[in-house]
Amino acid sequence: MLQAGLVPLALQLARVTTLPFVRRNPQSRSGRRAAADTQGEVTQRPGRPPDLLVILPLKEWTCAGCGGTGNFLMMDDAGPLCLTCADMDHLIFVPAGDAALTRRARLASSLSAVVVRWSRTRKRYERQGVLVEEPALGQAEEQCLADEDARMRRRERDRERRADEDVTFQSRMAEEIMRLFPGCPRRRAAAIASHAGLRGSGRVGRSAAGRALDENAITLAVVASVRHEDTDYDSLLMSGVPRAIARDQVRPAIDRVLATWATGGGHATRSEASTVGPRKACLSVPPFPAGYGAPSG
């Protein structure tokens, strides 16, 4: 039987990983049908049977088989089932976080299931861990202990490789910034590339377009830097000005800096950039993305 005390710890340790999700009440008929569609369609991988799906419920629920409840439920045509009624109560919950342990435990377990939980903020189900047989978990733990040093060395090599890749990518991005804006100081271009191209940041430099060094993405990264570093945008936000209004107020100043950099005229100071003048002065600048006033950093 699963220990109830495992669940809170699992939720604290869980690492968020997007999984297919069901948007409806799991106890309604449409919700059961949606859950079945999710399990049958989205978790299925080519050449392999679909994963069994178990849910960590957020609200009180009743088992359609025994009338009881529990920490986990599994959808069935009759409705939600507890793990006892689903013949899965002998499985052990392994929280997400250790990929090697999870992979080996599932490989050694003749019966396993993926555990998901509804995220109220993201409006989707997200992976929380897996259910596996206890002997399989023990075998996986022994295997992980046996080669822990080797896996640690491999992770270190991977970190070094990714760091080298990041340096190369950010250097290429800085060169692209200098090509598009020859008047941008080289150190500033390097700083923009380092900020926008930070791995895992979610910034424009790490988007698909940014990694491809798309001109629009590069320009958006430059615009974001100018907005924060060369205008009074941050001060306006701190004084309570709504973001949309603040962006409109600093847009002429951004245009002024971009025009200076695009023509190779050197760096514009904050005071010069903040001087609001006619926007027609920027008509000679190559066209920038139409949405550069949209949130980008």
N, C-alpha and C positions, 0 to 999 in steps of 0.2 A: 504493500500500500504506500502511496506517495505521502511523504511527510508534509503537513501543512506549513511547517516552519521554513521549508525550502523556498517558498514562493516569494516572500518579501525580499530575501537575500538575492534571489534571482533577478528580481525587478531592479534592484540597485546595481547589480553587476552587468545587467544586460547592455549590450552594445547595439545601437540602433542600426538595423539593416532593413531596407525597404523590401516588402514582399507584396504579392498580390493581395487585394483587399476586398471586403464586402461592405457596402455602405448601409445595409439595412439591418433591422432588428433580427437577430438570429433565431428568435422564437416565432416570428411570423412566417407564413407560408412562402411569401416572396423572398424573405431573408434566407430561408432554408434553401430555396432554389438558387439564389445568388451564391450562397456558400458552396453549394455543390458545383456550380459552374466555375467558381474560382478554383476549387481544388482540382477539378477535372481538366480545366483548360490552361490555367496560367502556371501552375506549379509543375506541369508535365514537361519533361525534357525529351528531346528527340531520342528515340530508341530506348527510353526508360519509362517505367510506369510512373504515374503521378505520386508525389509525396502525400502521405497522410497528413491532415491538417488538424491541429488541436488549438483551441482558443483559450486564452486567459481572460475570463469575463471581467468586466468592470462593474456590472450591476448584479443584483440578486437574480437567480435563475432557478428553474426547476427541471430536473431530469424527466424526460418523457418516458423513461423506462421504469424507474423505481420511485419517482416522486421526491427524491432527495436532491442534494446539491453537491458542490465541490469546488476545488480550486481550478479545475480544468473542465472543459466541455468539448465534445466532438459532435459535429452536425451529422444527423441521420435523416432519412426520409420521414421518420416519425417525429423528429424534432431534436433538440439538444440532448445528448446523452452524457452522463458522468463516465469517468474512465472505467469504473467497475462494470457498468452495463455495456460499455464498448469493448470489454475484454482487454483493456490496456492498463489496468491498475497496478500491474507488476513492473511497469517501466519507471525509470528514474529520470528526473528532470536535470538536464545539463544546461546551465545558463550560457548565453552567447558570450564570447570574449576570448576563448582559446580555440583558434581555428584547427590546430593539429589535434587537440583532444576531441573536438566535435567530429571531425572527419574520420578519425580512427574508431571512435565509439560507434558511429553510424555504420561504418564498414563491417565491424565485427558483430553488430546486432542484427538478428534475423527479423526483428520488428522494431520499427522506429517511426517517429512522427515529428514534424516541424511545429513548434509552438509559436503562436503569434498573439499580439495584443493590439486592440484598437487605440490609435493615437488621436486624442481629441483635437490637438493642435494641427496635425497634418492631415486629419480626416482620411486615414488609411490604416490598414493593419500593418504592423511592423514585427519583424522577427525578434523573438526573445530567447530562443534556445531550441533544444531538441529533447525528445523523450527516447531513451534507449534502455536496453536490458542491463541489469546490474552487472552480470559477468562481463559483458562487452565493455562497460565503463571501466571496470577494474583492469581489463586487459589493455585498454587504451591508455590509462594512467601509467601503467608499467612501461609501455612503449615510449611515452612522452618523457618519463624520468630517465630512461636509458639513453636517449639521444638529445637530452636537453642542451648539453654543451654545444653539440654540432648545430642544432637549430639556432642557438644564440649567436654563434659565429656567422651563420648564414644570414640572420637578420641584420647583423652589423654590416656585413658586406652589402646587403641590399640597401641599407641606409646610406652607405658611402656612395653606392652607384647612383641612387636617387639624388643625393646632394650634388654629385658631379653633373648629372643631367640638368638639375635646376640651374646651376651656374652657367652651363652652356646655353640653356634656353633663355635665361635672363640677359645674357650677353647679346644674343641674337635679337632679342626684343629691344634692347637699348640701341643697337645699331639701326634697327628699323625706325625707332623714334627719331634718331638723328637724320635718317634719310627723309622722313616726312617733315621734320621740323629742324632744319639745319641750324637755326638760330638758338635752339635749346642747348644750354650748357651741358657738356658731356656728363658731368657728375650728377646733374639733375636728371638726365635721361636714365642713368644707371639706377638712381634712387626710385624713379617711377617704375622701371622694369622690375626692380627687386620687390616693390610693394605690390604691384598688380600681378606679378607672376609667382607669388608665394604659394607653394603647394598646399592644397587643402583650404585655402582662404575663401574660395567661392567667388573671387573677384574676376573682373572681366578678362584679365590676363590668363586665367586658368580655364576659361570657357573653351569650347571647341574652336570658335573663331579666333580667340586669343592665342591658343597653342599653334594655330596655323598662321599666326602673324598677319591676320586679316587687317587691312588698313582701317576699316571702321572700328574694329575692336581696339587697335592701338590708339586711335584718336580718342576713343572714349576713356581709355586709361589716362591719357594726357589731360583731357578735360577734367577728369575727377581730381587729379593732382593739382591743377591750376585752381580749381574751385576752392580747395581747402587751403592751399599754401599761398596763393597770390591774390585772394580777394577777402572781403569781410564776411564771407558766407558763414563761417563758424560763429562769429560774433553775433550775426543776425539771428542765428538759431538760438544762441544762448540768451538773447534779449527777448525771446518769445515770438519772433516773426515766424509764421508758418513756412514750412519747407518750400512749398510751391512758389510762394511770394518771394522768399529769399533767393531762390534760383533765378527767378525773373530779374531781380534787382542786380544780381552779379553777372548776368549773362553778357552785357556789354563789356565788362571788365575781362571776362574770359575771352571774348572775341579779340580784344585788344592784344592780349598776351599771345594768343594763337597766331594772330596776324604778324606780330613781331617775330615770333619763332619761325613761322613758315617762310618768311622772306629773308631769313638769315640775319635779322637785325639785332640779335643779341637778346639778353634777358631784360624783361620789363620789371621794374620794382613794383612793390605792392601799392605804393601811392600812385604810381603812374597807371597801373592796371585799374585801380579803383576810381579813377577819374572818368566819369560817365560822359561819353561824347557820342556823336552821331554814329549809328551802326553802319552807315554806308562806307565808312572808312575801311571796312573789312571786305568789301566786295571783290578786291583783287586776290583774296586768299582762296586757295583751292577749296572746293565744296567739302564741308564736313558732314558727318551723318546727320540726317534730319532729326533724329531723336537724341541729340547730344545733351539736351536739357533734361532727359529722363534720368532716373536714378542709376548711377553707375559706380558710385564709391562714396 
